[in-house]
Each structure stands twice: as C-alpha cells, then as structure tokens.
Amino acid sequence: MVRLALALTLLVTPALATGSDKESCAHQADIVAAIQQARLNNVAEADVGQTILADPPTWPENYNAAIPVITPWVYEQNLDELRDQDLAAIWNEMCL
C-alpha cells in the first residue's frame, strides 16, 4: 500500500507543484482524506469527484485533477482497514 502511495505521489506531485513541496503535499493529503471520508460514507467510486467538489474544497482548484488519480487507490483498500488508517498522514509522509 505504501509503495503504491509513493508511486502515485511521484506521478501527481510534479503536475501540482505550485508552492512549496510541503504545501503541495498537504493539499494532496487533504484530497486523500476527503476521498477516504467519501469511501467511509459509502459514496460510489464513480461519484467521488462530484461529491467532494459539491462543497468548495480548501485546496487550490488545480489540485482537483488529482481526485480521479487517487480515488482508485483509496477504493481498493480494505474497508475494515480503511477505518483504522489515516491515509492522509501516510500520503503526506511519503510525499515529503
């Protein structure tokens, strides 16, 4: 799981770099947290982007492109394990 997170980070981070690496990683981690919460709320994978963007997110708009990239990774996690893991913290740590 962590290796996949790192691979996705390396894929997404260059396209999103707008400020400091720390700031970029924090925005990405916020997206991961929002996707994880959507999964825990039983939002269908196909509806995640629309659901998350229904309330204006706190990250810059250009980061919205990461939602469809990160969503499959979150949704392939075991739901029982997902309840106990902080994927945003894992993502942020790997990103930094």
C-alpha positions in Angstrom: 0.0 0.0 0.0 2.7 2.5 1.0 4.7 1.8 -2.2 1.6 2.5 -4.3 1.1 5.7 -2.4 4.7 6.7 -3.1 4.3 5.9 -6.8 1.1 7.9 -7.0 2.8 10.8 -5.2 5.6 10.8 -7.7 3.1 10.7 -10.5 0.8 13.5 -9.2 3.2 15.9 -7.4 5.1 17.4 -10.4 1.8 18.3 -12.1 0.6 20.0 -9.0 3.7 21.9 -7.9 2.5 25.5 -7.3 4.1 26.4 -4.0 6.4 24.7 -1.6 6.7 20.9 -1.5 5.3 20.9 2.0 2.3 22.9 0.9 1.7 20.7 -2.2 1.9 17.6 -0.1 -0.5 19.0 2.4 -3.1 19.7 -0.3 -2.7 16.2 -1.7 -3.1 14.8 1.8 -6.3 16.8 2.1 -7.6 15.2 -1.1 -6.7 11.8 0.2 -8.6 12.5 3.4 -11.7 13.7 1.5 -11.6 10.6 -0.7 -11.2 8.3 2.4 -14.1 10.0 4.1 -16.3 9.6 0.9 -15.4 5.9 0.9 -16.3 5.6 4.6 -19.6 7.4 3.8 -20.4 4.7 1.2 -20.1 7.2 -1.8 -19.9 5.2 -5.0 -16.4 5.4 -6.5 -17.8 7.0 -9.7 -19.4 9.8 -7.7 -16.4 10.7 -5.5 -15.3 13.7 -7.6 -18.7 15.2 -7.8 -19.4 14.6 -4.1 -16.1 16.1 -2.9 -16.4 19.2 -5.2 -20.1 19.8 -4.1 -18.7 21.7 -1.1 -15.9 24.0 -2.1 -12.6 22.3 -1.1 -9.9 24.1 0.8 -7.1 23.3 -1.7 -6.4 25.2 -4.9 -8.6 24.3 -7.9 -5.7 22.8 -9.9 -5.4 20.0 -7.3 -8.8 18.8 -8.3 -7.2 16.9 -11.1 -5.6 14.5 -8.5 -9.0 13.3 -7.4 -9.6 10.7 -10.2 -5.9 9.6 -9.9 -6.0 9.0 -6.2 -9.6 7.7 -5.9 -8.9 4.1 -7.2 -6.1 3.7 -4.7 -8.3 4.6 -1.8 -11.2 2.5 -3.0 -9.1 -0.6 -3.4 -8.2 -0.5 0.3 -10.0 -3.0 2.6 -12.9 -1.1 4.2 -12.2 -2.5 7.6 -8.6 -1.4 7.5 -9.6 1.9 6.0 -11.5 2.7 9.2 -8.3 2.4 11.2 -5.8 4.1 8.9 -5.0 7.7 8.3 -4.3 7.6 4.6 -3.7 11.3 4.5 -0.9 11.0 7.0 0.6 8.1 5.1 0.4 10.1 1.8 1.9 13.3 3.4 4.8 11.3 4.8 5.5 9.6 1.5 5.2 12.8 -0.4 7.6 14.7 1.8 
